[in-house]
Amino acid sequence: MRTPDDPRLSGAKRPPESASGDRSRAVEDYLKAICMLQSEGAPVSTSALAQQLDRSPASVTNMVKGLAERGLVEHEPYRGVKLSAAGEREALRIIRRHRVIEAYLIQRLGYAWDEVHAEAERLEHAASDELVERMAASLGHPEMDPHGSPIPTADGELAERRHPTLDTLTAGTRAIVREVSDADEGRLRYLAELGMYPGTGVEVLEHEPFEGPIRIRIDGEERVLGRSLAEVVRVEPQEDEPESGTEGEAT
């Protein structure tokens, strides 16, 4: 199964595990981060996991050993770590919680899309399964979260994500924004100001050389987008010019 590499779900800074006093939360955070970093079943290096979770390599190594002893991951020294079947089920459960909660906060409580990540990070560990399922039911069982990321089903199925990132498109390509993946509130707020919501039509006009910015047209206006921002925007290339405006945007 191809798993997402969404930094929104595991990139937030956290207090040290010893300060949190919540071993269960730490386990969930590790499983979720491994799931985010996995791609086509490839093992995840402990150094990449340490960077993702803002932990020391020694702390990550110790936690990974504990997860392996519990049968939640498979780990070979110097070969990386990957989720076991049990670990994957638990990771997808917590990802579902996070994304359903984000959708509920926006659609029912009026949060902006740049505000929900930190709240969902806290609530995903505390909310009961019943509460999350009632949230999902009240929203009509959404398949995507407000940022366009697929929500795992209650049965643990996750749709594959095949859309390329905006920075990979050639000049002259038109596309529809499908997903925006970033944990940083300021960057999300800036993308919202550009109108870079899922469903928005965008055209790549020019790539500056040497990893420079990308000039785009969105909602009829020309904008310049840094390469690092373009890398978190997943799009669906279009053969024909999309209609002006958007298919829909976050409320």
N, C-alpha and C positions, 0 to 999 in steps of 0.2 A: 504494500500500500504506500503510495506517495503521501508524505505528510508535509504540512506547511512549514515554512521557515519564517513565521510571522514574529518580528521582534516585539510587537505590542504585547504579546502574551507572556514574555519572560524577561524583558529587558529593563523593567523598573528596578530602581535601587531598593535594596532591602536591608534591614538591620542584620547584624550577625546572628547566626542561628542560636548561639548561646544566649543572646539578649532576648530573642523572641519567645523562648520557652515553649515553642510549639513544634515538636518534632514531626508531627503529622503534616503540618503545613510545609515544612522543609521538604519532606518526602514528595508531596504533591508538586511543589515548585520544581524539584529536580526532574521528576517524570515528565512534567509538561515541557520543560526546557529541552530535554532530550528529544521529545517528540517534535518540537519545533525545528531542531537542528538536523534531524534525520532526513535523508533524501534517498528514495529508492532502496531503503534498507541498509544504507551504508553506515558503518559504525561512526560514532561521534567521538572526537578526541577529547580527553579530559581538559586540555588547555582551552579548547573552544567552549566547553561547558563552563569552565571557570570564568572566562570572559563574559559569557552570556548572563551568568548569575552574579557577577561581581564578587566572586569568592576567590580565596587563595587556592592554588593547585593542590596543596596538601589537604585542605578541607574537602575539596571535591573528590580527591582520591579516597579519602576515608568514607565519605558518604556513598560513593559508588560501590565500594566493597560491601557496605551494609545493605544496599539495595540488591546486590547480587546474592547475598546470603538469604535474602527474603524471596528470591525468585522473581524479582521485578525487572531486572536487567541481566544481560549477558555481557561479561567483561573479560577481555584478555589483555594483560599488561602490554602496553605499547601498540595495541591493535584497536583500541577504542572501546566504546560501549554502545549497546543498542537495547531497545526495549524487548522484554520477553512478551509473550502473548498476554500474560496477566498485567504487566506493566503498561502495555499499550492500551488495554481496556481502561485502566485507571487514568491514564493520561488523557484519553479522549473524553472520559467522564468530566474531568476538571475543565477541559477546553470547552465542552458544551456548557458547563455552568458559566464560565467567563463570558462567552459570547451571547448566551441568552440574557444574562444580567445586563450586559451592555445595551442590547436591543431594548430591554424593558426600561432602563433608565432614560433612554432617549425618547421612546415612543409614549411612555406613560408618565414619566416624571419631568420631562422637559429639559433634560441635560443636553448640553452641546456635545458633539462627537469628540471634541478634544478633551472633555472632562471625564469621560466614563471609564477610561482604563484603570486609573488608580482606585476608583470606587469598586470596580469589578474585581480587582486584585484582592481587595479586602473581603468582599462579600462572597467570593467563590469558595472560600474555605469555611465560611460560617453557615451559609444557607443550606437547608435540608434538600434532599432530592425532591421531596414532595413540593416544596416551595418553588424550586426551579421549574418543575414540570407544570405547575399552575401558571407561572409566568409565561412559559412557552405557549400554553393553551390560550391564555388571554390575548396573545399576540398572533394567534392563528398558526402556531407552529412554524415560525420562519425558518427558511433554509440558509439565509445569510445574515451575518451581523451587520451593524450600521456601516462598517468599513468595507463590506463586500466579502469578508472571509466566510467560508462555508462553516455552518454549525453542525457538528456531529449529531447524528440521530440518537435517540434514547437507547437504541440497540447497539451503539458504538460504531456506526458506519460513517465514514467521512468521504465526501466527494473529492475526486482528484482535481487539482488546480493546474490547468495547462496554459494559462494566459501568460505571455511574455511581459517583461517589464518595459516601461516607456523608454528607457535609455537604449534599448536594443533595436528600436524601430529606425528605419532609414528615413531620410528626408523625403517628404511628399506623402508619407503614409498617414492615413486617417484611421482612427480607432475609437472605441468606446471604453471609457474607464470602467473597470470591473472591481478593482480592489485597491485600497490604500492601506498599507501596513506600516505603522510607525507608533512607537510608544511615547514619543516626545510631544508634549502638549503644544509647545510653540510651533513646531513644524506642522502638526496637524491643523492648527489654527491658521497658519499661513496658506496651506493647501486649500482649506475651506474658503479663505478670502479669494483665492484664484477660481473657486467654483469647481475644484477637482473632486467632485463627489462621484461615487459609482453611478453609472448611467449617463455621464456627461460625454459629449463628443469632443475629441481633441485631434489636432493635426500637427505632425512634426514638420517644421519648416526648415530647420538647419541645425546641424551639429557643429559646435565650435571644436577646433582641433585640440589634440593633446588633453583629452579628458575634460574639455571645457564645458560650459553650460549648453543647454538645448533651448532653441527658440521654438515656441509652439504657438498655435492659435487655439483658443478655447473660448466658447461663447462669443465668437466673432472678434475677440481681442487678442492681439499678439502679446505674449508673455515670455519671459526668460526664466528657465527652471534649472537650478543647479543639478549636476549629475547625481549627487547623493540623494536628492529628493526624487529624481526621476526613477531611481532604482527601487523605490518603495511603492511605485504606482504600477499596478498590473492592468493591462489593457487587452482588448479584443480587436485585432486589426480588422478593418472593413474593406471589402472590395469596392463598394460604392460609397459615395459621400453620404455620411449620416445626416439625418434631419437636424436642422439648427436647434439649439437649446439642449435640453437633457431629457432622458427617459424618466428621470426621477432623481431627487436628491434628498439628503438627510433632512429631517425636520427638527 
